[in-house]
Amino acid sequence: MKRAKIMYLEIADQIKSEIINGKYPVGSLLPTENELEALFGVSKITVRKAIEILAADEYVEKRSGKGTTVLSDRPYNKLSKAASFSQLLKEADLQLETRILDLKKQKLTPADELYAYFGREMLVYRRLYLLQGHPYILFSHHLPAALSKLRPAVFAGTSLYRLLILQGYEIESFEDDFVAVQLSEKEQQLLETTSSIGLKRIRKSSAADGSLVEYSTAIYDTARHPYQIAYET
């Protein structure tokens, strides 16, 4: 769901997008309040409200006399205090790379489970994550059909959640379920594993009104590497 336009929210969203895209790197200073007033053509109060939103979501920190410092460029700070799994792998000096398997629209009927969320069409985006050059995670993302207008190169060039933000989709909550599953022959082939059991994560990402923005499944070959969670304090 795309949020209704309110000036300070729009400004906060734009600055957040610029932080996520690297225009304002972590550790750098945002433009001053006077510069932001001139840039957006708004009042000081509007600028301050926008900065307050960014500070509440822990993207920036404002210090009197020192300006506003960028603290984070993670897409969804407010939804989790846990470091992302990919971040943990990188910190362990393990190389993670992505291979796109396919990106296509899929028709749905009322009998389909996801019809209630996406209607008659959805976009299916499948990826394979390789750990140290070996298949490790098989992802299937189910997304709004409107995203099918984007070129495949756009998906390859940024993370999915950064892409959703840039397209105006606001995720307010994640719901994850984890189950052990019997791997199909096709899944074993894609993961290049003889393991018969994998860990499956089912994620539902929802907007503020409860509408579904993303439904995804991820199958991990935990025989190659365990799934880890590290919570930040």
Buried (B, 14 or more C-beta within 10 A) or exposed (E): BEBEEEBBBBBBBEBBBBBBEEEBEEEEEBBEBEEBBEEBEBEEEBBBBBBBBBBEBEBBBBEEEEBBBBBBBBBBBEBBEEBBBBEBBEEEEEEBEBEBEEBEEBEBEEEBEBBEBBEEBBBBBBBBBBBEEEBBBBBBBBBBBBBBEBEEEBBEEBBBBBBBBBBEBBBBEBEEEEEEEEBEEEBBEBBEBEEEEBBBBEBBBBBEEEEBBBBBBBBBBBBBBEEEEEEEE
